[in-house]
Amino acid sequence: MNVAYLLIGGNMGDRSGYLKEAIIEIASLCGSVKQISAVYESEAWGNTNQPNFLNQAIELHTEYDAYALLKLTTSIEDLLGRTREAVYGPRTLDIDILYFNDLIIQDTILTIPHPRISERQFVLIPMNEIASMHFDPIIQLTVEEMLSYCKDKLKVKKYI
């Protein structure tokens, strides 16, 4: 069984509704959802002239390999109305594979661990909630340690 950590998020339409639907689809198509963080709201990263995002981290146990999981998560994004018009642009849903076991993959299709995890509080805060001791095989720090060193100043708060 493979253990993957995902970050789901979006900033268009019924943001919390899309997160709930994404979790249902992930559980149905990808494997067993073992843990889910609280929902967090954050300012947009990169292209900041857009609505705030809602994000959640998920621990998933799956029989699929990383590439098959990527295909499945992309199909879920498409099912829930994701369009790819601009890098860091607004979206109904984004599903990122943050970690997959302790693999390091860096090719034109997939990069694991997901790039810039250590620079983004909106990733680290929900991940810290469900996997604070998860060790990043590239940065050589736990999630909790990366969060303590993170210089990102964008606001991230628990969503009510």
Secondary structure as UniProt FT lines:
FT   STRAND          2..10
FT   HELIX           15..29
FT   STRAND          32..36
FT   STRAND          40..42
FT   STRAND          53..62
FT   HELIX           66..79
FT   TURN            80..81
FT   TURN            87..88
FT   STRAND          94..100
FT   TURN            101..102
FT   STRAND          105..106
FT   STRAND          111..112
FT   TURN            115..116
FT   HELIX           117..119
FT   HELIX           121..131
FT   TURN            132..133
FT   TURN            137..139
FT   HELIX           143..149
FT   STRAND          156..158
//
